Amino acid sequence: MLENLWLIPAIPFAGFFILAVLGRRLPRVAAAWIGTGSIGLSALLAILVGIRYLSAPPEGYAFRQTLWQWIEVAGFSPSISFYLDSLSLVFILIITVVGFFIHLYSIEFMEADEGLKRFFAYMNLFVGAMLTLVLADSLVLMYLGWEGVGLGSYLLIGFWYQEPANGYAARKAFVMTRVGDTAMALGLFLLFTSFGTLDISTITAAAPQQWRPGDQLAVWAALLLLGGALGKSAQLPLQTWLPDAMAGPTPVSALIHAATMVTAGVYLIARMHAVFELAPSVMALVAIIGAATLLLAGFSALTQSDIKRVLAYSTISQIGYMFLALGLGAWSAAVFHFFTHAFFKALLFLGAGAVILAMHHEHDMFKMGGLWKKMPVTFWTFLAGSGALAALPLITAGFYSKDQILWYAWAGERGNSWLWAAGMLGALITAAYTARMVILTFFGDMKQEPDKRPGVLIKIPLIVLAVLSIIGGFVEMPHNMAAVHLFSDWLGTALPAIHVEESLQASEFLLQLAAAATVFAGLFIGYWFYLRRPELAASAHRSFAGLHRFWFQGWGFDWLYERLFIRPFTWLAAVNRADVTDYIYTALAKGNESLYHIFSRTQTGQLRWYAFGIGVGALIIITLIAMS
Amino acid sequence: MSSEDFRSLLPLLILAAASILLLVVIAVRRDHRLVYYLTVAALAAALAASLIPVEYSPRTASPLLVIDGFSLFYSALLNAAGLIVVVLSYTYLRPLREQMEEYYVLILLAVLGSVILAASRHFASFFLGLELLSVSLYTLVGYMVRSRDRSMEAGLKYLILAAAAAAFLLFGMALVFYEAGQLGFSGIGKYLAEAEALSLLIITGFGLIIIGIGFKLALAPFHMWAADVYEGAPAPVSALVATVSKGGVVAVLLRFYSEVDGYQFPVLALLFSIFAAASMLGGNLLALLQDNVKRILGYSSIAHLGYLIVAFLSGGAMAAGAATFYLVAYFITILVAFGVVAHLSSGEQEAEKLEDYRSLFWRRPGTAVVFTAALLSLAGIPLTAGFIGKFYIAAAGAQEGLWVLLFILAASSVIGLYYYLRIIMAMFASAKDPAQRIAPLFSGVGLLLVILTVALVWLGVFPQAMLDMINEWVAG
């Protein structure tokens, strides 16, 4: 079964090619089902591979499949191989299964869109690239997948390209992530010069031998890789593209900008953990960036009125938690949060999409309200997802994963009370903005009648994901509650476990109580300000209008970047309109052309001249030999 | 001569016997098709015979010839190239009113001469093979006397210049013999190893031999005939000049150099470096704005042999392998290119002007795609044979630290890309008048071109099998 691994990314790519080549001739329904079916098939294979992997683990808990070796010359042997271990298995399962349900949902969501075939072609391309990214055995192939998902994201954000703003958002996302990618490419060069290979397992095995902890090169390598991760995962300071990326169709936001692509940075750091562990200062930086991002994005989420932007900031904030966990060395906790987040955040986006569709593409939550009776399935599933996002204790998946991160922030070997406090404050804000979102959308007075009820293709994904958002966390319980640690055991074969300060063990229950209390406090704030006393929210809004605007605009990063980078750059571009560097290349081209004209005059067609050429050659030879 | 000697010489014997047999057949009855089939059979048999006797090798079949993995590999390569040229020639020649039967005899003799060069271990067989090859080529280049006026001119130019170069070569051999008293390569090598002080004369002899070789390979400054001959000769003969005539000479150069250990003379390495650099730059620059596709391919062959000399100069463990792989890649590529030219030529008029290729894609998409693949391979774009060849050269050169030459190789490749892309852009330019799309004619040549193109991409994607084979046969 494991030999079929290559099919998992190959099938979505095949779907893309079929849709791209035959798209015009296919009926719309067929195109939609080809696009969805390819991901479904891939998901089925991923599940079968997963079962096979778990029931009979391969040697060393890793399976490598070499598909193609190009050449082997002078120690240079580029090949394309896939690498399956528990880490990549978690990712392919999430990508294909969640991806499948999002595709299913899209059939109905995009029903009336004239770009339906293009949509499914892009989506398949994206899924194929994402699977390549997580299965890649070498950093080169991973980079290929990395850029592939960037391309897919660009195409899908700008999917409705007739609207110039969407094209701008797509370009913004592409350029911002490219900033990170450039750092990452430099990191790859650095790793290659240090290890002579970009094979991931070779590097992770050799790094601890070659570098001592804190080694200058290790720090640089980790920093540069982190740059790539920050761009892709929309973390400080490269986070500004994600809220704008909501310009794409809602299923795109669910798949790419919530569940999968934006977690690629988490994957990269987890995959290269051996390098990061050798750079403790960078680890600390990762944790600080994670903590800062989760707070910043949380405050911004509190002020948004567009339901998708709330979810976008919430995504940035939740990935902040994952980065915090990564920085703490709590590798499996980060991946666990990715796992539960993929379910509930995809669910929330899909639910929001269903609402938006019913409200004539209205995004503003203040123009919604009272929908819970009219759209019961959407409401109850959305509520499940919101519970998970707010980390409602015991009954939701989000609680288990977030609690783990908070616990390690407190008790982990790299943890400290500041990081823990940031996480706790973040949890409070998360609960508050979640409550605000649910209340504004589903409670209160109905401002507009929903005219379109979601059909079965929208309901199925919502229900499935809602169930997963509830039960997905039960695979891993806090130590003091139940001895269930399937997830960390499973990942333990690929990622090292975190050490916990023994002396702090006793405080775990207290911390859980505190976390639970925080969540309820946050929910209560939301309830109080937006349902019980809405006038309080309005007056708070008035008295802190400046702060509100500051948070609403994402802490002014766009404003800052506009002045710091964009304007100087466009100014420079305008000044350099007749590109100075171009002169060099024009001169080169002209020089070559005149050389051509000079040389071609030697081609006279005259025999005596040609014979003279031989004579000149003979002269050179004899002169040089005589001189030697 | 033992029966095993006999069997090991089988490729040479088949070619020689077939040429005589063909003369007899022609004397009895002129039949283009029959002669064609006999030639194909002879070359196929010689190709097969090159692959069989590997178990008897290495074998010194006579003082003049050695049959080993190296010569057998080259023999197979040269016979295969000859076979392809013959298939291209048949459809090319059919509409012409020439006496075409003897043409095939000449091709057989040219291939024979080249195979002799590949097996040569002695000045006598070196010169014999070279002259057998050259004399056949003079006639072949000037073969289309009745249909094309430039053919004769090209043939004459080639004859006179080649004779001059051969004179230098012979004089060089004489000088070496005068000093060393030996004509066999290994004997000369032994003399050089044992001699206490070397006189300038023997090195001058080597230098003059380089002139003969440089002329055949069209290295600058001995290159000036190339474009005129490529342009004037019938397209299949240009393909023959580009492949068979170069392959044998490269083989004898590699063997001669390794037997006498020519790498011990820095001045010779310097000379080769100068000629390689001049060829890479000169060839690519001369092709830059050229409008005649056959001349472009001629100039490009100058540059490509320059690249090959870089591999040869690296002299390390990888030299022979890199040079041979490059030659294989170049053979396939240039055969496709000239195959397309021959395929598009009709009777009196050759498709040689860039104009003839404008919007070819919209008229004959298959042909245009095949030609594009060949041009990309010539330019050394990844996933084609040409890229792997160039990469291998760069790897071999880098191991020996030939940085200046590698820099020139890279820079001139960029220049080269320009004129390859010019042809490609012309082919894909949209047609001004909606010319009717010609229904693709299914022909033997078309099929052959497709097979060669597949091989070209195959070698670019899965080169390892060929690399292993070369390492085992040639370098081993």
Interface residues (C-beta under 8 A of the other chain):
Chain A: W68 Q69 W70 I71 E72 V73 A74 F76 N592 E593 L595 Y596 H597 F599 S600 T602 Q603 G605 L607 W609 Y610 A611 G613 I614 V616 G617 A618 I620 I621 I622 L624 I625 A626 S628
Chain B: K157 I160 L161 A164 A165 F168 L200 I203 T204 G207 L208 I210 I211 G214 F215 P221 F222 H223 M224 W225 A227 D228 P266 V267 L270 L271 I274 F275 G282 L285 L286 L288 L289 Q290 M318 I388 F391 Y392 A395 A396 A398 Q399 I415 Y418 V461 F462 P463 Q464 L467
